[in-house]
Every structure is written in structure tokens, then in C-alpha cells.
Amino acid sequence: MAGKTQKALSFEAAVAELEQVVVDMESGKLSLEESLAAYQRGAELLAHCRARLDDAQQQVRVLEEGVLKDFVDGAKGGDV
């Protein structure tokens, strides 16, 4: 799966692949080289997931600020 671009990989697909990497590594059946490659891929997937979560969190903040600002302004207008 290393051929997939990080942008094309959805968060859910990255998590599923990361879970499989963990299972593979915990199995104890990987060679040293395979373990190193799996660890590297896991680190890439983890970074991808963190970036996607950070993006989503930022989008939520933007949405909340807009909604909360409008709501607060509307509430002040009603009290006056």
C-alpha cells in the first residue's frame, strides 16, 4: 500500500491499514527487514492520521467560532 499517495488515503483506510500493521508486527512472524518496513509504514500512517485529525479539528473550530459568534450576537440583540 505504500504506492498510495497520502492525500488519496482516507482517514478510515489509514486507520485500518495501521491496525493491520500492528497485528502483523505483534504476530512475531515478520523478519527484521519486514519489521523495519512495517514500523516505517506505521509511522507514516500515524502521521497521516494525526494530520487529518488536526485538519478536522481546525475545521470544527472555524465552524464553532462562526456559529457561536452569530449566536452570541443574536443573544445580545435580544437582551437590549
C-alpha positions, -999 to +999 in steps of 0.1 A: +000+000+000+030+023+001+022+031-035-009+050-025-004+087-021-011+100+014-037+125+001-057+098-016-058+077+016-089+083+037-086+086+074-106+054+079-084+035+053-053+047+071-065+036+105-075+002+091-040-002+075-023+009+107-043-016+127-032-043+102+005-032+106+002-036+143-013-070+140+014-081+116+041-067+139+026-083+170+024-117+153+062-121+156+063-137+121+080-107+103+117-108+095+138-079+108+136-062+074+098-066+072+095-054+108+115-022+100+094-016+068+062-022+088+074+002+115+082+029+089+048+024+072+031+026+106+049+059+114+038+073+080+002+062+086+002+077+121+015+110+108-012+109+081-039+102+107-027+130+130-027+155+101-062+145+091-074+149+127-057+182+131-074+194+098-108+182+111-103+199+144-094+232+128-125+230+106-146+224+137-131+254+154-138+276+124-174+263+123-179+267+160-165+302+160-188+313+133-219+297+149-210+308+184-203+343+173-236+346+155-254+330+184-238+354+210-245+384+188-281+373+184-285+368+221-271+403+229-295+418+204-325+401+222-314+414+256-311+450+245 
